[in-house]
């Protein structure tokens, strides 16, 4: 192992580098207005490769996993009303997104 410099920062020998999806997912360079919930980001060709990696790899690498997750979330969205148990709970970043109480929710079945 050796010391190395990356983007103007010197990383000493033996240090561990830590990357989070948050550093990419919330980067306005890749996602304009990153805090806005905007499903249109995923229309057409979707985000550039290696910019949206919820599973730690580009979604093109895990096509069927993506399909399963989208199907699961779709069903949760259409079959249940979501209710946050702590509506004013804030998200903090240290360095990963975190909430004090774990963001508990209640899923209420929609009436048929």
C-alpha positions as CSV (number, residue, x, y, z in Angstrom):
1,X,0.0,0.0,0.0
2,X,1.1,3.6,-0.7
3,X,-0.2,7.1,-0.1
4,X,-2.1,8.5,-3.1
5,X,-3.8,11.7,-4.1
6,X,-7.3,11.8,-5.6
7,X,-9.2,14.9,-6.5
8,X,-6.6,17.0,-4.6
9,X,-6.9,15.0,-1.4
10,X,-4.0,12.9,-0.1
11,X,-5.1,9.5,1.2
12,X,-2.5,8.1,3.6
13,X,-1.4,4.5,3.3
14,X,-3.6,2.3,5.4
15,X,-6.7,4.6,5.4
16,X,-10.0,3.3,4.2
17,X,-11.9,5.1,1.6
18,X,-15.7,5.1,1.9
19,X,-18.2,5.8,-0.9
20,X,-21.9,6.1,-0.4
21,X,-24.7,6.1,-2.9
22,X,-25.8,9.4,-1.4
23,X,-22.8,11.1,-2.7
24,X,-23.9,10.3,-6.3
25,X,-27.7,10.1,-5.9
26,X,-27.8,13.6,-4.4
27,X,-25.3,15.2,-6.7
28,X,-27.0,17.9,-8.8
29,X,-24.4,17.2,-11.6
30,X,-26.2,13.9,-12.2
31,X,-29.7,14.7,-10.8
32,X,-30.8,18.3,-11.1
33,X,-32.8,19.4,-8.0
34,X,-31.8,16.1,-6.3
35,X,-34.0,16.5,-3.3
36,X,-37.2,16.6,-5.4
37,X,-39.1,13.4,-5.9
38,X,-39.1,13.2,-9.7
39,X,-39.9,9.8,-11.3
40,X,-39.4,11.3,-14.8
41,X,-35.6,10.9,-14.2
42,X,-36.0,7.2,-14.9
43,X,-38.0,7.6,-18.2
44,X,-36.4,6.9,-21.5
45,X,-32.8,5.9,-21.1
46,X,-32.9,6.9,-17.4
47,X,-29.8,8.1,-15.5
48,X,-26.3,7.9,-16.9
49,X,-24.6,4.6,-16.2
50,X,-23.1,4.3,-12.6
51,X,-25.0,7.3,-11.3
52,X,-28.0,5.5,-9.8
53,X,-26.8,2.5,-7.8
54,X,-29.3,1.6,-5.1
55,X,-27.8,-2.0,-4.8
56,X,-24.2,-0.9,-5.0
57,X,-23.9,-1.6,-8.7
58,X,-25.4,-0.1,-11.8
59,X,-29.0,-1.2,-12.4
60,X,-28.1,-2.6,-15.8
61,X,-26.1,-5.3,-13.9
62,X,-29.1,-6.3,-12.0
63,X,-32.0,-6.0,-14.4
64,X,-34.2,-8.7,-12.8
65,X,-33.5,-7.4,-9.3
66,X,-34.6,-4.0,-10.5
67,X,-37.8,-5.5,-12.0
68,X,-38.6,-7.3,-8.7
69,X,-38.0,-4.3,-6.6
70,X,-40.1,-2.0,-8.9
71,X,-42.9,-4.6,-8.9
72,X,-42.8,-4.9,-5.1
73,X,-42.8,-1.1,-4.6
74,X,-45.5,-0.7,-7.2
75,X,-47.8,-3.1,-5.4
76,X,-47.1,-1.4,-2.0
77,X,-47.9,1.9,-3.5
78,X,-51.2,0.9,-5.1
79,X,-52.5,-1.4,-2.4
80,X,-51.6,0.6,0.7
81,X,-51.8,4.1,2.1
82,X,-48.4,5.0,3.7
83,X,-48.4,6.8,7.0
84,X,-45.2,8.0,8.8
85,X,-45.5,7.3,12.5
86,X,-43.3,10.4,13.2
87,X,-44.4,12.8,10.5
88,X,-41.8,15.5,11.4
89,X,-38.8,13.2,11.7
90,X,-35.8,14.7,10.0
91,X,-33.2,12.9,7.8
92,X,-29.6,13.6,8.8
93,X,-26.4,12.5,7.0
94,X,-23.6,11.1,9.0
95,X,-22.4,10.1,6.3
96,X,-25.3,7.8,5.4
97,X,-28.9,9.0,5.5
98,X,-30.3,8.3,8.9
99,X,-33.4,9.0,11.0
100,X,-33.5,9.0,14.8
101,X,-36.4,6.5,15.0
102,X,-35.7,4.5,11.9
103,X,-38.6,6.0,9.9
104,X,-41.3,3.6,11.0
105,X,-44.4,3.5,8.8
106,X,-47.9,2.1,9.0
107,X,-49.4,0.5,5.9
108,X,-53.1,0.8,5.7
109,X,-54.9,-1.3,3.0
110,X,-56.9,0.8,0.6
111,X,-60.6,0.1,0.6
112,X,-61.8,-2.0,-2.3
